Amino acid sequence: MRPGKGCESCRERHLKCVTEAGSKTCTRCLEADRECLFGPKFRFKQVAYVDAGSNGGRKQELTYEKNQVWVNTRKHFSFILEDGSGLEYGIPEDYSVQAKPANEPPQTNPSVVVDLSRRSAPINGMLAGEQSPQALTDSLWRPQRLPSVSESICKPFTSVDTPRSADAPGSSTGTPHPQIAITAPPDFASPASIDELTRRHEDNAYPVSTPSSVPFPVGSTDGKSPASLPTPGSIPKPNLSRREAYLVQHFINKIGPWMDVCDLSCHMTHELPRRAMQKPMVLYSLLAVSSRHLAIATNQPEPAEASFYHGQCLKLVIEQLSGPESSYDDSLLATTVCLRIYEEIEHVSDEYLHLHGTSRLLRAIPSFAYSGGLGEAACWQSLRQDIYVSVTKGVPPNFLLEDFEQSSAFTFRDDGACANIIILLFAKILRLTHGDKDKATLVAWNRLALDIEAWNDRRLRLFQPIYYEDMDITQGRPFPVVHMISPPQVAALQYYHACKAYMLLYKPTGDSVSGFCAAKRIRALEREVSYQLAAIIGLAESNPFVENANFTAHHLLRVAGYCITNPVQRISILDFLERIEKIMGWSTRKTFDLLKSQWQDLDDPED
């Protein structure tokens, strides 16, 4: 046991923590205007042995002997050795160990039945409850209601029917939940009714269950086992309806690849659905975003099931946020990122609440940005979400971009890392463009310009287009043909051209001109911007297997599409926007109307 020194923020950053006398906040947190949290005064260090053992040796191993005395407990516990018997994977509900007679020899792996009765109460019906999903979202992320992530944002839902750490699927103390026979609708592509959803997810039924037993457990030669124990090879058996399985597959086939555009490991497409089979919070987020996207893509009104899944997910998110920050994990972050997609694909009432929530999580746990795995993948996806808002709304990025600089992406280890670096540089350009003007000096712009060209030099040594053909409107090519071999390569080049376009549009020149010289400079600048936009659109059209590239092209057209002056290119752009909405279910009508209006104003001879 040794005293802990320094606040959690300084310790994570490996900084010296200095606190003035009488102050509860250290000087670094005070200057950075972030929450200063001190851990327990004393921390217990795990050790494997102690010196000067009683048996005369130099050290004494900390192992339990047969005559070890244990403290009496109010409930029974089982001490299970992972010897392949299968006990470590959970004890079936009908399994019990009877007390052995005193004269019977002891077993090599004695077990006592674990208390399997502890369960949480069912969730109150979302539609019949006091708060709607929108009210839950507001209470979850609105800044005035959530001063800090670590604070309790609302009273915990004591009735939430979600497995806690000890009851999580696959744990040794978990118990299989009762299976309810659900008849799938004749057309599983149609949304489920609220009555069916309530019966499945609120009447003591879980969307996922604990591991079930298999016919041939380990150690059995005849296919029978008196305990019917699950084997080490057992996996959690999902309790999904056919409609819900259809929604999960829709996420894997359509939405997951959007999120994994810069991740060669495809954590969102492969790892997140696996996580959803064990964590209801993650599953509900996948079901919600898939249900809403399917409705939008098919021009149908939003089904009630989407709001139902969204509400169920919010309850579980709120419950986890009500706990200590140590309980915040990559599943919570990935869930919040999915909820942001649920929010942004519906353009009418997008208030960016889940994006603010993601920002608060990353400020509380900045190590997510360089933790690797699902957590880091979710961080880079959330950064692209922040960039989308910054580009389309003209506001500076909300994230702390310096947290991403510790990522292993800066090793240029693969195409995905290369793409993430240029995305981060583009976010820094947006911060100079829309942020504090006092910091947007010519020196800062020139430094970023050098970083971008240095990135491009390294990129040329890593990958190049496998085929390139410049645009030629006379030959029916309004945009260049640029074939690449991986989604990160497409994203990387698109963001590189986006950086060049923003540099042309917003970088200060350092000298002032007027009259004809000013008009000439503006026209030359707009021609160069139109060339960068054509390259971005060409990358999207030449690589249809990268649907995310359409998003980038759409966002940049909304900002600088007015620079396009060629009539053939304009018609092709409008066709491109209509095709995006048809293929991806992403509304492009506002951008479509905006560009037509801007072009008409610029071409009107009376103006």
Backbone hydrogen bonds, N-H to C=O, Kabsch-Sander energy under -0.5 kcal/mol:
donor,donor_aa,acceptor,acceptor_aa,energy
2,R,43,R,-2.1
4,G,41,K,-2.1
8,E,37,L,-3.2
11,R,7,C,-2.1
12,E,8,E,-2.2
13,R,9,S,-1.4
14,H,11,R,-0.7
15,L,10,C,-2.9
18,V,16,K,-0.6
23,S,20,E,-2.0
27,T,18,V,-2.8
30,L,26,C,-2.1
31,E,27,T,-2.2
32,A,28,R,-2.2
33,D,29,C,-0.8
34,R,29,C,-2.0
37,L,35,E,-0.7
39,G,6,G,-0.5
43,R,2,R,-2.2
45,K,43,R,-0.5
50,V,60,Q,-2.0
52,A,58,R,-2.5
53,G,57,G,-0.6
56,G,53,G,-1.4
60,Q,50,V,-3.4
61,E,59,K,-0.5
62,L,48,A,-2.0
63,T,61,E,-1.6
68,Q,65,E,-1.6
80,I,78,S,-0.7
83,D,81,L,-2.3
89,Y,86,G,-1.7
90,G,87,L,-1.7
91,I,172,S,-0.7
95,Y,92,P,-1.6
98,Q,96,S,-0.6
104,E,101,P,-1.2
115,D,76,H,-0.9
116,L,114,V,-0.7
119,R,117,S,-0.6
129,G,125,G,-0.8
129,G,126,M,-0.6
136,L,132,S,-2.5
137,T,133,P,-2.6
138,D,134,Q,-2.6
139,S,135,A,-2.5
140,L,136,L,-1.4
141,W,137,T,-2.2
142,R,138,D,-1.9
145,R,142,R,-1.6
146,L,142,R,-1.1
146,L,143,P,-0.6
151,E,148,S,-0.8
153,I,151,E,-0.6
158,T,156,P,-1.3
160,V,157,F,-1.4
162,T,160,V,-1.6
167,D,164,R,-0.6
168,A,164,R,-0.9
171,S,168,A,-2.3
174,G,171,S,-1.2
181,A,179,Q,-0.5
182,I,180,I,-0.6
184,A,182,I,-0.7
188,F,186,P,-0.8
190,S,187,D,-2.1
197,L,193,S,-2.2
198,T,194,I,-3.0
199,R,195,D,-2.2
200,R,196,E,-2.3
201,H,197,L,-2.9
202,E,198,T,-1.9
203,D,198,T,-0.9
204,N,202,E,-1.2
209,S,237,K,-0.7
212,S,235,I,-0.7
220,S,217,P,-1.5
234,S,231,T,-2.1
237,K,210,T,-0.7
239,N,207,P,-2.3
245,A,241,S,-2.3
246,Y,242,R,-2.2
247,L,243,R,-1.9
248,V,244,E,-2.4
249,Q,245,A,-2.3
250,H,246,Y,-1.9
251,F,247,L,-2.0
252,I,248,V,-2.1
253,N,249,Q,-2.7
254,K,250,H,-2.5
255,I,250,H,-0.9
256,G,251,F,-3.7
258,W,254,K,-0.7
259,M,255,I,-1.6
260,D,256,G,-1.7
261,V,258,W,-0.9
263,D,260,D,-1.6
264,L,262,C,-0.6
266,C,263,D,-1.3
270,H,266,C,-2.2
271,E,266,C,-0.6
271,E,267,H,-0.7
272,L,267,H,-2.3
274,R,270,H,-1.2
275,R,271,E,-2.5
276,A,272,L,-2.1
277,M,273,P,-1.1
277,M,274,R,-0.6
278,Q,275,R,-1.6
279,K,275,R,-1.8
283,L,279,K,-2.1
284,Y,280,P,-2.9
285,S,281,M,-1.4
286,L,282,V,-1.9
287,L,283,L,-2.6
288,A,284,Y,-2.4
289,V,285,S,-2.2
290,S,286,L,-2.1
291,S,287,L,-2.3
292,R,288,A,-2.3
293,H,289,V,-2.3
294,L,290,S,-2.4
295,A,291,S,-1.8
296,I,292,R,-2.2
297,A,293,H,-2.9
298,T,294,L,-1.5
299,N,296,I,-1.3
300,Q,295,A,-3.1
306,A,303,P,-0.8
307,S,303,P,-0.9
308,F,304,A,-2.1
309,Y,305,E,-2.8
310,H,306,A,-2.3
311,G,307,S,-2.6
312,Q,308,F,-2.5
313,C,309,Y,-2.5
314,L,310,H,-2.3
315,K,311,G,-1.8
316,L,312,Q,-1.6
317,V,313,C,-2.4
318,I,314,L,-2.8
319,E,315,K,-2.1
320,Q,316,L,-2.0
321,L,317,V,-2.5
322,S,318,I,-1.5
323,G,320,Q,-1.3
327,S,324,P,-1.9
328,Y,325,E,-1.6
329,D,327,S,-0.5
333,L,329,D,-1.8
334,A,330,D,-2.7
335,T,331,S,-2.2
336,T,332,L,-2.2
337,V,333,L,-2.0
338,C,334,A,-2.1
339,L,335,T,-2.4
340,R,336,T,-1.7
341,I,337,V,-1.5
342,Y,338,C,-2.3
343,E,339,L,-1.6
344,E,340,R,-2.7
345,I,341,I,-1.9
346,E,343,E,-0.7
347,H,345,I,-0.7
350,D,347,H,-0.7
351,E,349,S,-0.7
356,H,352,Y,-1.9
357,G,353,L,-1.9
358,T,354,H,-2.3
359,S,355,L,-2.2
360,R,356,H,-2.1
361,L,357,G,-2.1
362,L,358,T,-2.4
363,R,359,S,-1.9
364,A,360,R,-1.9
365,I,361,L,-2.8
368,F,365,I,-1.7
369,A,366,P,-1.5
370,Y,367,S,-1.3
371,S,368,F,-1.2
375,G,372,G,-0.5
376,E,372,G,-1.2
377,A,373,G,-2.0
378,A,374,L,-2.5
379,C,375,G,-1.7
380,W,376,E,-2.1
381,Q,377,A,-1.9
382,S,378,A,-2.4
383,L,379,C,-2.1
384,R,380,W,-1.8
385,Q,381,Q,-1.8
386,D,382,S,-2.2
387,I,383,L,-2.3
388,Y,384,R,-2.1
389,V,385,Q,-1.6
390,S,386,D,-2.2
391,V,387,I,-2.9
392,T,388,Y,-2.3
393,K,389,V,-2.3
394,G,390,S,-1.3
395,V,390,S,-0.6
401,L,399,F,-1.1
403,D,400,L,-1.4
404,F,401,L,-1.1
405,E,402,E,-1.0
406,Q,403,D,-0.9
407,S,404,F,-1.6
410,F,407,S,-1.3
411,T,408,S,-1.8
412,F,409,A,-2.1
418,C,414,D,-2.0
419,A,415,D,-2.3
420,N,416,G,-2.3
421,I,417,A,-1.8
422,I,418,C,-1.5
423,I,419,A,-1.9
424,L,420,N,-2.2
425,L,421,I,-2.1
426,F,422,I,-2.1
427,A,423,I,-2.0
428,K,424,L,-1.8
429,I,425,L,-1.7
430,L,426,F,-2.2
431,R,427,A,-1.9
432,L,428,K,-1.9
433,T,429,I,-2.5
434,H,430,L,-2.8
435,G,431,R,-1.5
439,K,436,D,-1.0
440,A,436,D,-0.8
441,T,439,K,-1.9
445,W,441,T,-2.1
446,N,442,L,-2.5
447,R,443,V,-2.2
448,L,444,A,-1.9
449,A,445,W,-2.4
450,L,446,N,-2.1
451,D,447,R,-2.0
452,I,448,L,-2.4
453,E,449,A,-2.0
454,A,450,L,-2.3
455,W,451,D,-2.2
456,N,452,I,-2.2
457,D,453,E,-2.0
458,R,454,A,-1.7
459,R,455,W,-2.6
460,L,456,N,-2.1
461,R,457,D,-0.7
461,R,458,R,-0.5
462,L,458,R,-0.6
462,L,459,R,-1.2
463,F,459,R,-3.0
466,I,483,H,-2.1
467,Y,483,H,-1.0
469,E,481,V,-2.2
472,D,477,R,-1.9
475,Q,472,D,-1.2
476,G,473,I,-1.5
477,R,472,D,-2.5
481,V,469,E,-2.9
482,V,480,P,-0.6
482,V,538,G,-0.5
483,H,467,Y,-2.2
490,V,486,S,-1.5
491,A,487,P,-2.5
492,A,488,P,-2.7
493,L,489,Q,-2.1
494,Q,490,V,-2.2
495,Y,491,A,-2.5
496,Y,492,A,-1.8
497,H,493,L,-2.2
498,A,494,Q,-2.0
499,C,495,Y,-2.3
500,K,496,Y,-2.0
501,A,497,H,-2.3
502,Y,498,A,-2.4
503,M,499,C,-2.3
504,L,500,K,-1.9
505,L,501,A,-2.1
506,Y,502,Y,-2.9
507,K,502,Y,-0.6
507,K,503,M,-1.4
517,C,514,S,-0.9
518,A,514,S,-0.5
519,A,515,G,-2.0
520,K,516,F,-2.8
521,R,517,C,-2.2
522,I,518,A,-2.3
523,R,519,A,-2.2
524,A,520,K,-2.2
525,L,521,R,-2.4
526,E,522,I,-2.5
527,R,523,R,-2.0
528,E,524,A,-1.9
529,V,525,L,-2.3
530,S,526,E,-2.4
531,Y,527,R,-1.5
532,Q,528,E,-1.8
533,L,529,V,-2.5
534,A,530,S,-2.3
535,A,531,Y,-1.8
536,I,532,Q,-1.9
537,I,533,L,-2.6
538,G,534,A,-2.6
539,L,535,A,-2.1
540,A,536,I,-1.5
541,E,537,I,-2.6
542,S,538,G,-2.4
543,N,539,L,-0.8
546,V,543,N,-2.1
547,E,545,F,-0.7
549,A,546,V,-1.2
550,N,547,E,-1.6
551,F,547,E,-0.6
551,F,548,N,-0.8
552,T,548,N,-1.4
553,A,549,A,-2.0
554,H,550,N,-2.4
555,H,551,F,-2.7
556,L,552,T,-2.1
557,L,553,A,-2.1
558,R,554,H,-1.7
559,V,555,H,-1.0
560,A,556,L,-2.8
561,G,557,L,-2.0
563,C,560,A,-1.9
564,I,561,G,-1.7
570,R,566,N,-2.2
571,I,567,P,-2.3
572,S,568,V,-2.2
573,I,569,Q,-2.4
574,L,570,R,-2.2
575,D,571,I,-2.3
576,F,572,S,-2.3
577,L,573,I,-2.4
578,E,574,L,-2.0
579,R,575,D,-2.1
580,I,576,F,-2.0
581,E,577,L,-1.9
582,K,578,E,-1.8
583,I,579,R,-2.6
584,M,580,I,-2.9
585,G,580,I,-0.5
585,G,581,E,-1.1
586,W,580,I,-0.6
587,S,585,G,-0.6
592,F,588,T,-2.5
593,D,589,R,-2.8
594,L,590,K,-2.3
595,L,591,T,-2.5
596,K,592,F,-1.9
597,S,593,D,-2.1
598,Q,594,L,-2.6
599,W,595,L,-2.8
600,Q,596,K,-2.0
601,D,597,S,-2.1
602,L,598,Q,-2.3
603,D,599,W,-1.9
604,D,600,Q,-1.2
607,D,604,D,-1.3
